[in-house]
Amino acid sequence: QVQLVESGGGSVQAGGSLRLSCAASGYIPGALCFAWFRQAPGKEREGVASINTGTGITGYADSVQGRFTISQDNAGNTVFLQMNSLKPEDTAMYYCAAYFAGFNMRRCGTTISFYNYWGQGTQVTVSS
């Protein structure tokens, strides 16, 4: 079982930056696919960014490409989401999620049904 704990949310004005962290604990015998999802009130949960801790390959939603960066620590058990040039439409609850990557998997993607470990979420609010 893997536990995920997020931190780093908060309130910021448009154009500002925030950095989210997601720490994984438990038995982690191999590479993990991590992703950040977000859900605004009344909207579906959407994938924002993903990373394979084994290959380091990342992916981003078009809406955040060039503004958000997903990264990992050396151990591959903590991932970060650096969010720059924040917009009011980035306001949402942000969730970290993970699943064990397959041996030959290169890119993880953000297919929500693949992710079976979830954090509790952290709120990001961007004011105009």
C-alpha positions in Angstrom: 0.0 0.0 0.0 1.2 3.5 -0.9 0.2 6.6 1.0 0.4 10.0 -0.7 0.5 13.3 1.2 0.2 16.6 -0.6 1.3 20.0 0.6 1.9 23.5 -0.8 -1.5 24.8 -1.8 -2.7 28.2 -1.0 -4.0 31.5 -2.3 -2.1 33.7 -4.8 -2.8 36.5 -7.2 -2.9 36.0 -10.9 0.6 35.8 -12.3 2.0 34.4 -9.1 3.5 31.0 -8.4 3.0 28.1 -6.1 4.8 24.8 -5.6 3.0 21.6 -4.7 4.6 18.6 -3.2 3.5 15.0 -3.0 5.3 12.6 -0.8 4.8 8.8 -1.2 5.4 6.4 1.6 4.9 2.7 2.1 6.3 -0.3 0.2 7.6 1.1 -3.1 9.5 -1.7 -5.0 9.7 0.0 -8.4 9.0 3.0 -10.5 5.8 4.9 -10.0 3.6 6.9 -12.3 2.7 10.1 -10.6 0.2 12.6 -11.8 -1.5 15.8 -10.6 -5.2 16.1 -11.2 -7.4 19.1 -10.4 -11.1 19.5 -9.9 -12.9 22.8 -9.8 -16.4 23.1 -8.4 -19.0 21.7 -10.8 -16.3 20.4 -13.2 -14.9 17.0 -13.9 -11.5 16.0 -12.5 -8.8 16.6 -15.1 -5.2 15.5 -15.5 -2.6 18.3 -15.3 0.8 16.6 -15.5 2.4 13.2 -15.1 5.8 11.8 -14.6 7.3 8.3 -14.7 9.9 8.1 -11.9 11.7 5.4 -13.7 12.2 7.1 -17.1 11.7 10.7 -16.0 9.4 11.3 -18.9 6.8 13.9 -18.3 3.5 15.0 -19.9 1.3 18.1 -19.6 -2.2 19.2 -20.4 -2.4 21.9 -23.1 -3.8 24.3 -20.6 -0.7 24.3 -18.4 2.0 23.6 -20.9 4.8 26.1 -20.5 3.6 27.3 -17.1 3.6 24.2 -14.9 6.6 21.8 -14.4 6.4 18.4 -12.8 9.6 17.0 -11.3 10.8 14.4 -8.8 13.4 14.1 -6.1 16.4 11.8 -6.4 14.7 8.9 -4.6 11.7 9.2 -6.9 9.3 9.1 -3.9 8.4 12.8 -3.9 7.1 14.8 -6.8 6.6 18.5 -7.2 4.4 20.7 -9.3 5.9 24.1 -9.9 3.1 26.4 -11.1 4.0 29.7 -12.6 2.0 32.4 -14.3 -1.1 31.2 -12.4 -4.5 32.2 -13.8 -7.9 32.4 -12.0 -9.0 29.4 -14.1 -6.3 27.3 -12.3 -8.3 27.6 -9.2 -9.2 24.0 -8.1 -8.5 21.3 -5.6 -5.3 19.6 -6.7 -4.8 15.9 -6.1 -1.7 13.8 -6.4 -2.2 10.3 -7.6 0.1 7.3 -8.4 0.3 3.7 -9.6 3.1 1.3 -10.2 4.6 1.8 -13.7 5.0 -1.3 -15.9 8.5 -2.5 -16.7 8.4 -1.3 -20.3 6.3 1.8 -19.7 7.8 5.1 -20.8 5.1 7.7 -20.5 2.4 7.6 -17.8 -0.3 9.9 -19.0 -3.3 11.0 -17.0 -5.9 8.3 -17.6 -7.7 8.6 -14.3 -8.7 5.0 -14.0 -5.1 3.8 -14.0 -4.4 5.7 -10.8 -5.2 3.7 -7.6 -3.4 5.7 -5.0 -4.7 9.2 -4.2 -3.8 12.0 -1.8 -6.3 14.0 0.1 -6.0 17.1 -2.1 -4.7 20.6 -1.6 -6.6 23.8 -2.5 -5.2 26.3 -5.0 -7.0 29.6 -5.3 -5.9 32.2 -7.8 -7.5 35.6 -7.6 -7.7 38.2 -10.4 
